[in-house]
Amino acid sequence: MRTQLKLTRDGDAFIVRLTPRQVAAMYEALSCLRERDYGDTELTLLVGSGREAVDALVERLAGRRTESCDFRLTMEELHMVHSALCAAPALFVERGGLFAEEPFNIRLGFYRENFYALAHAVLQAVAEA
């Protein structure tokens, strides 16, 4: 998966061109957290926003894409994406403290390294915008 991103400021938001795989990774990370039936308090701790904001972003990212497309994302939404990419792998740590690689790959369709690389790319792109 390509992990480089370029953000362009647009007022108080950012425009970012995302590949279909990048959109899918962001969607899977957020939807995985949403599936856990967390309340607003837990979601706010995990991604900085409550269920309503998470649900709205998940809806925007939903759907199969075949081509890259532009998204207008607020700083709050970028924070949600970044945090979800970092938090989702923690949901697959087993009782003994080991990461459950196979269940993660099956559920999310990506390797953990892809999530971390994309989260890092989001951080770098914001810093450069």
Phi and psi in degrees as a GROMACS rama.xvg file:
@    title "Ramachandran Plot"
@    xaxis  label "Phi"
@    yaxis  label "Psi"
@TYPE xy
-71.6188  130.907  ARG-2
-113.761  -3.23062  THR-3
-74.5292  139.88  GLN-4
-133.075  152.242  LEU-5
-131.879  123.288  LYS-6
-105.048  143.518  LEU-7
-122.294  129.975  THR-8
-66.3565  140.027  ARG-9
-139.57  84.6931  ASP-10
67.44  -121.919  GLY-11
-94.7787  11.248  ASP-12
-126.803  -175.55  ALA-13
-132.797  145.689  PHE-14
-103.998  130.201  ILE-15
-135.801  134.66  VAL-16
-91.9209  123.067  ARG-17
-117.257  140.457  LEU-18
-76.1892  162.58  THR-19
-56.4363  -38.0247  PRO-20
-69.6618  -36.2778  ARG-21
-64.7058  -44.4894  GLN-22
-61.0556  -43.7046  VAL-23
-62.1456  -41.615  ALA-24
-64.2034  -43.7497  ALA-25
-63.4827  -43.8776  MET-26
-60.6775  -47.8359  TYR-27
-63.337  -41.0707  GLU-28
-61.839  -47.8771  ALA-29
-68.6194  -41.6942  LEU-30
-69.5192  -30.4299  SER-31
-63.1255  -42.7558  CYS-32
-67.8965  -39.7008  LEU-33
-63.945  -36.7322  ARG-34
-62.0698  -24.6794  GLU-35
-70.917  -1.75553  ARG-36
60.0813  35.7953  ASP-37
-70.8667  147.77  TYR-38
-83.1288  -178.631  GLY-39
-59.468  -37.57  ASP-40
-63.3401  -47.6793  THR-41
-66.3915  -43.4883  GLU-42
-64.6182  -38.5165  LEU-43
-63.8349  -39.2641  THR-44
-64.1874  -42.4689  LEU-45
-74.3864  -44.2579  LEU-46
-128.211  2.17403  VAL-47
85.8575  2.41241  GLY-48
-146.907  158.087  SER-49
-83.4688  -177.386  GLY-50
-57.4641  -42.3766  ARG-51
-59.9454  -45.9409  GLU-52
-68.6034  -40.2971  ALA-53
-63.3384  -47.0817  VAL-54
-59.1564  -41.1307  ASP-55
-63.7655  -41.6549  ALA-56
-70.6018  -39.2278  LEU-57
-59.2587  -42.3923  VAL-58
-61.8572  -40.2701  GLU-59
-66.3082  -32.7005  ARG-60
-86.8579  -13.6497  LEU-61
-66.1978  155.186  ALA-62
105.128  150.37  GLY-63
-80.6799  136.247  ARG-64
-122.62  146.041  ARG-65
-113.133  -12.8346  THR-66
-133.612  157.907  GLU-67
-63.2945  149.582  SER-68
-147.63  159.104  CYS-69
-89.9586  140.919  ASP-70
-125.714  140.284  PHE-71
-100.811  115.082  ARG-72
-123.584  136.442  LEU-73
-78.7502  168.06  THR-74
-60.7964  -38.2215  MET-75
-60.2583  -41.8005  GLU-76
-69.9031  -39.6056  GLU-77
-62.1577  -39.3361  LEU-78
-62.7432  -42.5034  HIS-79
-60.1796  -46.2753  MET-80
-62.447  -50.2228  VAL-81
-58.8015  -47.8476  HIS-82
-65.1054  -40.2223  SER-83
-65.0563  -40.0867  ALA-84
-62.7838  -34.7535  LEU-85
-81.6111  -32.7142  CYS-86
-83.9307  -32.7863  ALA-87
-56.3428  -43.3082  ALA-88
-59.8644  -31.2189  PRO-89
-64.0471  -22.1824  ALA-90
-70.8659  -12.4865  LEU-91
-111.002  22.5849  PHE-92
-89.1545  125.862  VAL-93
-83.7065  172.757  GLU-94
-53.2181  -37.9679  ARG-95
-76.907  -0.673951  GLY-96
91.1645  2.19945  GLY-97
-89.5136  144.857  LEU-98
-77.6001  131.77  PHE-99
-90.5066  86.5176  ALA-100
-59.9028  -49.7367  GLU-101
-63.0989  -48.7562  GLU-102
-59.9648  -36.1974  PRO-103
-62.0059  -49.623  PHE-104
-62.4848  -40.2554  ASN-105
-66.1268  -48.1237  ILE-106
-69.5485  -43.2038  ARG-107
-99.2414  -19.5667  LEU-108
77.3186  13.7191  GLY-109
-140.496  165.182  PHE-110
-87.2972  152.21  TYR-111
-56.0618  -38.9805  ARG-112
-60.0386  -34.249  GLU-113
-62.1847  -42.1054  ASN-114
-64.2265  -45.2927  PHE-115
-66.5885  -39.5504  TYR-116
-65.2343  -40.8303  ALA-117
-68.8122  -38.8496  LEU-118
-61.4033  -42.8366  ALA-119
-63.677  -39.3994  HIS-120
-64.2974  -38.3253  ALA-121
-61.4326  -46.9975  VAL-122
-59.8525  -46.1546  LEU-123
-64.1693  -42.1207  GLN-124
-64.8564  -38.8416  ALA-125
-65.1454  -40.9759  VAL-126
-63.1902  -32.4561  ALA-127
-87.4928  -15.7203  GLU-128
